[in-house]
Every structure is written in structure tokens, then in C-alpha cells.
Amino acid sequence: MAEQAHWGDQTAEPFEEDPALAAWSLVLDVLEMAVVAAEKTLKDPLGPLSARDQPVAALPVERWSPPSLNAPLPPEARRRALALAEAQERVARRLEAAKHDVVRQLHAVSSVPGVGDPSGAIYLDVNG
């Protein structure tokens, strides 16, 4: 899926007349950006860490909390919200599959003798 701010056929329109639509559009924008970020992570799990020559700054991690909206979802935003929900479900399935892949790989690595075992003391006889 290409990076985009909106899924579906709806295009951004002026919201001066409808503050509820404006508020919901902002919420949908944030959720859509999260889906795009998850898709990028699935395509390139290391992201900027895969570029050896570029220093990577730590990104702040903020937990999303749902806003309190005073109005129900406007009908004009329904198609966009449904398309977003489908995209979220699709990405969630892909993330779950990726997680299971990692679990299988970790299990395979841990089954190799000596991998992950704490190293024991090694003594070297230098006198004799």
C-alpha cells in the first residue's frame, strides 16, 4: 500500500462548517499514520538501523490514548473509517504472522547446543 493520508475515495475537504468532522478527521489521520508506520516496519524491520553510515536518533515513544470526542462519527467520514479499520486488521494479521516467525526463529536458535548457555570458567595453565 502506498503511503497516503486517506484510504478509500474520500478526499480531504474544508471542515470550517463541521467541527465534529474536523475532530474525527484528525483522529483518523493519526490512526492512518500508525498503519503506514506499521507497514513500513513490516517491509524493513530495522528501518534506519539498516543504514550503516547514518546515525540513528532514538524516537520518543508515546502511548496513544483515544481522544474524547463529543460527537459520533459523521456520515461523511464513515467510508474512510471503514477502510481504515480494514487496513488495521490487515496489518494486525501481518504483524501477528511476523511475531510467530520470530518465535519460530528464536526456538530454532535456542535448540542449537551451546547457544545461549552461560559460558563456564576457562583456566589456562601458564606454568606448566
Summary of the structure (lengths in Angstrom):
residues: 128
radius of gyration: 23.6
end to end distance: 67.8
largest distance: 91.0
contacts: 231
relative contact order: 0.15
helix: 51%
strand: 0%
